[in-house]
């Protein structure tokens, strides 16, 4: 199923793109299945174990893999075919869900076996998540990406609004095993759609990164990117305060509203309906407001909704408050997601999304626990009011650390660099490689040069350089030397191919400051140990042929 992508120079509705529309519908069905399965698992655990702790562990067993596997899954999604990653993870979850349904039907489930199955489904979800979110950028042009992400949030919240109720009806009519079977069937449509999708992928010119190296590269890129650092911090703080409303909702239904399971379902549905409304208006808001204003609006809406829930004496008021909170929830989280995707180049986007998920879910996990502690000691209303206060403080932090506007960033590869010929034979694994670049800078330009080179150092380290330094020659006051290391020649090639159009201004500024008649002189050197003799390969052979006379040969 080839993707037909309209002209990327003008905004386009993501649903006008056939592959995105088809995958979105199939993913919506799968989301319904996942929520139906959650209801079935929780109800099954109630019948298997009387301990509330086991019931709570059902939810924990599905979210824990996201914390444990997200970065690894992001590295996998950036290094392998994302479509195949999604196919394998969806197929894995289908098999696990079908086996769970069979075990439930045969009556052989125990509490720990049920937790094991839900943990495995959570692992599939954790692996699928970064690949699915990153593949949206492969389906739609960049101007349509914010709308596509908002539609994904809309789809999930549509499922969250009705999925639990449908799951409850299925469990009541046919038992938990039927809910597990429904979840297994929900994967089939998405698997078929993904199997038919044949995306155009650029040829891979370099070997894949080892997963450990790829995970380190993702961490380094985020740590050295100011835009992404701000998003990660703000997302973690938002999750810390935002989690109180959904975490305490069962207690709101029981203690504040004096209701039971039906009341809980109504409140959960109100939150979901509000989230759907937030997703529907997010596109309009994004055309009129900055990212920071949208997150501020979302944070304040969530705080106001949580506080109103704490003090509302009637069901109608609580429903309205939770609808407001749900709208704020999805507005902020979808804006964080959009910002991460548009601030990350394609080679590292899945790892950026994975780290964002880890921060957001980590904040939510900690916030859920803390809100539970406060509720146990001071009451549910107090816990909601404390969370609302923290949410307001986090929203006000935006005046100090605002979210960046990244829609106009061009993070496509610059593609100006070509691998140089070397006089000394070298292989991709040869290294360590030391690179030095000589600049001639006039005295009057030194302050400007230092400022520009500070940014150059950040870009170098972000893209994989180590031990970056800037040196000034004591015998020639005009001579400055930039120096850095990379582990291997392959890492040197990767480092230079990661440069984007957004980095071009920095290179242009440095070139304008260079005063020499010729371009800056570049020296590429390989480190050698003096205590060992290097060897080379005979022409046309893969066998080592003997010591080299040049001690600077391949490592």
Secondary structure as UniProt FT lines:
FT   TURN            8..9
FT   HELIX           14..16
FT   HELIX           18..48
FT   HELIX           52..79
FT   HELIX           82..106
FT   HELIX           111..139
FT   HELIX           142..144
FT   HELIX           145..174
FT   HELIX           176..196
FT   HELIX           211..223
FT   HELIX           226..251
FT   HELIX           252..256
FT   HELIX           261..288
FT   HELIX           291..311
FT   HELIX           315..342
FT   TURN            346..348
FT   HELIX           349..378
FT   HELIX           380..396
FT   HELIX           397..399
FT   TURN            407..408
FT   TURN            428..429
FT   STRAND          433..441
FT   HELIX           443..445
FT   HELIX           446..462
FT   TURN            463..464
FT   STRAND          466..472
FT   TURN            477..478
FT   STRAND          479..486
FT   HELIX           489..497
FT   HELIX           501..503
FT   HELIX           504..513
FT   STRAND          521..526
FT   TURN            530..531
FT   STRAND          535..537
FT   TURN            539..540
FT   STRAND          544..547
FT   TURN            551..552
//
